[in-house]
């Protein structure tokens, strides 16, 4: 194929007899070229019976479609500005699709409809495109795998082949599909590039309007790909429009700290654009090979409004990413100007409520009549878990409960009674602290955390819930699970939940009604409700198709805590809270606990002496932990992950394993007290579900997800870990090495984009943002690289829906999440269980704060288990990955070994 470039004016014969002309001087030219199509709109041939049989011919039978300078009347018309643009966004099971969704929602003025690539039949698609005329353009998302695999790309190939009269933009996998469908080869890149940036240059076509071009121009893009279109194989109808400036890639901070040029540098001037528009076409018909290792970054079709970009414009690290989508909107508007507006038919598409609602066409019944109601398709496919189908969960159960909150505050009391540790030990530590919880902000430096919440078996509303998934290991998940509920009186009920545990919690929370004035004046957001954990294997309720391994521990355990004590570490205040049904006005727990606190105040010296004795009773254990995977086995698993990444199956895989040790009976609370002393953490926790023999001693530094009373969601993923130094100088050096590590920055960037995607499913368009990117936090034993992502929750989305949209935490899966979890299931040889899940609170008034379960000891059936792992990317060194995994087990394993 001819893929070279003329340096001066030249011409190219098109297959339909047309001619292209160019005045592009070189690859780095800043001339702006607009391309116009001449073809009249026609209906998709695939509506006929035999339509849609895909042929990967490199020739094209369509004419130019984007207008012509010979049509002088249209040149003088002002460009059409639509009130909104209606986009169909096809999700290739990716974890960045909802970043595109967020951008398009803002730019288009209307959120796109999102479907998976196998949700609609070809007949459905043609109906909405050509009968209902419900969409103005289509965006094809990134995704795992290759366009050469039908299961990876779904309906997208046929769409690109048949729908020649609809503007289409393909991103990454969608870009590769555009090339492949017209005969280009999709091959392995010289090296996989994930989470790294490149500077690009372009030829000035419409898609890159207003975007700088060339070295040091600010045109930096984030790349996540292992496969590329071979530029030498491009057919004549596909035109290269962008490519990397060099073979080099750089990390986010490295390229961000490079010399910053002015915004105007590399921009296309209006004068040069005006001159370029006098040219009908850019020719790339040259026989000399100019690529020299540069990577093709974007293509366009010469006769269709179809474009593809290999990079990710939606990434937080890509400059001018939204400009790409804005330009695609303008291309769509010009296309509409050329061919006239589409008219949506007879009420089958509803644009009310700032979203598109599609009503599925209904077949006639056997008697020739139509059913009374049609089925609504609210923009997410049958297999999707997005903002539309999640909203269907929001329906309260029949048993409405009217809850009231009573609380008391004790100013500056905490230090007078020995602090949070002494309060918990003395008030809730008796009888081995059975059925107790302590959400323990044991590390409060730099404002990382402020409040600790603790409590035990409470009043009339208290209950314990234990949920277990059915044993469907290795088989597609069919739904449901077994719930056991025990109330404060010991009465137990067992139920099979057909719709699963998340649905149960959602209905239960929706049944609560309350008065907001009850908690006005409280500076924290947990006022009573659920405290517990979601195990990792609950991923099957969040989109994963199956679990390869069944957890040995319950998949979820929660208390409903109606009484709790709160310590404000900032002000030293103590709060007592009690929730009760409206008809019950008893304050007995508040009064009794107040008396116990006052007794602590008068006897605190003796209590502290008793507590200090704990420190002297530890005896080192001689029996070591046993690893589920040997060093050689773990290193082999890292290599497997890297191969999957090389083949384009994943961008990043968060590989884990576990170490275990038989312990017999011992005081688990003392173990937790030792762990929090050795490794204090802002999201530490103690949970004791004594009825099912589970104690969790957690020293997690990572927040999974928080929803505050203002409806703001926050995630704080950690990706990048380094040990602390022995000396101050060594410690600072190790911290800086972590900060500027190319590998760790790539890991972090990928997970930030993943969490932006997860929040984007449930947040208001345009509200998702990253106030802190790649910040380094230091803890007792490690430095960690942390980012913060926030967004404003949609009003019609519940707390449980937010959790479900993001679970499991992306920092424990990798990206794309669904494919990565599937691959990890095939590599890892044991269930993760509680590890890699999340734990924390869900307040009765729909706020929550949950951590990621890492740096944690799980005690169950006379065994202590600790999970650890790390993110594997193309840059990973297997030996270093193994050493990082061992580092993460050090603090919890040392605490166990000291006295178990």
Secondary structure, DSSP 8 states (H G I E B T S, - for coil): ---B--SS--EEE-TTS-EEE----STT----------------GGGSTTTT-----S-------S--TT-HHHHTS-----S---EEEEEES-SSHHHHHHHHHHHHSS--EEEETTTS-HHHHHIIIIIS---SEEEEEEESS-TTSHHHHTTHHHHHHH-TTSEEEEETHHHHHHHHHTT--EEEEEEEEEEEEEEEEE---GGGTT---STTTT-EEEEEEEEEE-GGG--TTEEEEEEESSS--B-HHHHHSS----TTTT---HHHHHHHTTSS-----BSS---TT--EEEEEESSSSEEEESS-TTSTT-TTHHHHHHHHHHHHHHHHHHH------TTSEE-GGGS-EEE------TTS---S---EE-SS-TT--SHHHHGGG----S--EEEEEEEEEETT-GGGGTHHHHHHHHHH-GGGGTTEEEEE----GGGS--EEEEE-S-STT-EEEEEE----TTS-----EEEEEEETT--EEEEEETT-HHHHHHHHHHTEEE-GGGGTT-SSS--SEEEEEE-GGGGGGTT----SS--SS-SEEEEEESEEEEEETTTTEEEEEEEEETT----HHHHHHHHHHHHHHHHHHHHHHHHHGGGG-----SS--EESS-HHHHHHHHHHHHHHHHTTS-SEEEEEEEEEEE--S--HHHHHHHHHHHS--TEEEEEEEGGGTEEEEEEE--EEEEE-TTSEEEEE-EEEEEE--SSHHHHHHHHHHHHT-HHHHHHHHHHHHHHHHHHHTTB-TT--EEEEEEEEEE-SSEEEEEEEEEEEB-TT--HHHHHHHH-S-GGGTEESHHHHHHHHHHH-SS--TTTTSEEEEEETTS-EEEEE--SEEEEETTEEEEEEEEEE-TT--HHHHHHHHHHHHHHHHHHHHTT-
